[in-house]
Structure formats: C-alpha cells, structure tokens
C-alpha cells in the first residue's frame, strides 16, 4: 500500500486507510498479512480486494486530485457504503480533495457536488443531483427508468 514512498511511514494514517478501505479482514487471512506479496496483475486477489488495495494506495499517497473509475463496482453493497462514507463521500477521508468519480450507479449521486452526464461520449447535462432530477433532460429520464425497472423487478419476485 505504501510502496516505497519517500516520506516517513505514518502508522496512524496507514491504520485509518486499512480500516476505511475495509482491508483488515483480508489482511488477517493473508499468509504474511500486509507483507504478503501480490502476484503479477493481482493474480492472488479477488476483484474486490484489487479495488480496495488500489484505493488504499491512492488514499495513503495523499494526492490533491483523485480520479476514481467505478471503485465500488466489485464490492458488495455493505462494503461499498462503508467505503463511500469513510473514504470517497463528503465526510470521508478525501473530503478536502478533488474527487472525480466515474460510475454507472445511482446510489451515491445525490451526495455529489456536480454530476456530468455523458451519452455516446458527449456531455449532455451538468448540474447538481437536484437540478438534474428536476430538469426534463436525459438525467431525469435515466433516473425515472432506473426506478421503474427496479420496481418491476420487485413486483416480479
């Protein structure tokens, strides 16, 4: 997680990152804990472990800008909520940083400062969740369709 960062190791930050990225249970079962060697391209890790380790590396690096490409796609809903709340979201570890979150999920969009909606590689709308939800544009249609399909699935169960 820390690679060979040229600054002094910060145990408190490291522990906070491990906890916030939900890595403690994984480290406890790895043969050498946090000293376990990760195989080429993370061959010895699950998709969720790869994502959480990548996120932990980024958070520990303490950058000013974070570009997160669907970092919660390979984790279950409970873990995703925990990571969003403690790391990515408005009250998380990165709250004072610029965060660009690319996602296909609607779960956390209401907590975003700005949403940029793309269709076929072109920006079609920009605004806050409330602005876009109250508009008559693509985002509003997308949200309505999502919730209609979700309701249909519930009815069919």
N, C-alpha and C positions, 0 to 999 in steps of 0.2 A: 504494500500500500504506500509506503513512504519512498520506495525506490532508493536512489542514492542522493536524496535531497541534501543540498549543501548547507542547510541550516541545522541548528541543534534540534535533536529529537524532542518533541513535546508530548510526553506521556498522557497528560490530561486531554489534550486535543485528540490524540490518537484513540483513547478510550471512548471519547464522546463520538467520534466518527464511526468507530466499530459498532457502538450501541445504536446510533441513529440510522445507520445503513443496515441494521438487522443482521450483522455478521457474527455475533457472538455464538449462536448455536452451531454455525458452520465451523468456526474455528475450534470449537470444543471437540468436534468429531474428526477433524483432520489429523493425520498421524503426527505432525510436528506443529500443530496449532498454527499460529501466524507466521511460523518459519517454514511451513510446507511449501515446497517448490511447485509452482504451477506449470503444467506441461505446455508445450507449444500450442498456441491459439486456445489455451484454456481447456485442453482435451480432458483433463480430470475434474472439470467443474460442470455443474448444470448451467442452463441459460440464465436462471435467476441469480446464481452465485456470480457468474461473469458480470452481469449488470451491476450487482451490488458492490462487487470489488472495484469495478471501473468507477462507479460513483464515489466510493470511499477514497480512491486515489485522487480523483478530481477535487473533492472537498478538502482533503488533507493538504493539497497543493496550494490552497488559499489564493486562487486566482481572482481577478476582478470581474471577469465575464465567463459565464458558463453556457455552453450550447449543449442542450440535453436532447438527444434524439430518442424519444419514447423510452425513457429509462425505467418505466414501470411495466412494460409490456410482458416481461417474463416472470413476474412475481404475482402471487395471489392477491386478492383484494385487500385482505387484512394487512399484509406486509406493505403493499403499495400505499395504503392510507398512512401507515406509520412513517414510512419514508417521506411521503409528501409532507406530512405535518411537521416532522422533525428536521428535514433537510431542505426540500425544494420550496415549500409553501411560504406564505407571507410571514409566518412566525418561526420558520426553520433556520437552520444554521446558515443558510445562504441568503437570508432576508435582506442583508445590506449589499448584496451583489446583484449585478445584472444577470438575469436568468432568461434564456430563450429556450422554451420548452416546445418541442415538436411532438404532437400527439394526435392520435385518432380517437382518443377517449374524451367523453364529455364530463367525466367525474369531477375534474378539478378546474374547469374553465371559469366557473363563477368566481374563483379566487385569483384570477389573472388580472393584471393591470390593463393589459391590451391584448386583444385577440386579432390575429391576422388570418383571414380565411382565404385559402387558395382553391382554385378549380382549374384543372388542366394546366398547372404551372403558372397561373396568373392570379394576382391578388384581386379578389372580388369585393372584400369588405374588411374594414379595420374599425375597431372600437372596443369599448368595454363589453362585458357579458350582457349587462342590462341594455345598453344601447343597441347591440346587435339582436338581442332577443326581442326587443320591442320594434325592430325595423321590419319591413316586409321583404327582406332580401334573402339571399342564399343561406345565411346562418340560421335565420328563423325557420326556414323550410327544413333545413337539416335537423335542427333540434326537434321540431314537431314530428318529423318522420321517425327519428330515433325513438321518441317516447311512444309513438303509435305502435311501432314494431315491438317494443318492449312489452306493451300492454297486450298485444296479440299473443305473444309467447306465453305470458302469464295465463291468459284465458285458455290456451290450448293444453296447459299442464294438467 
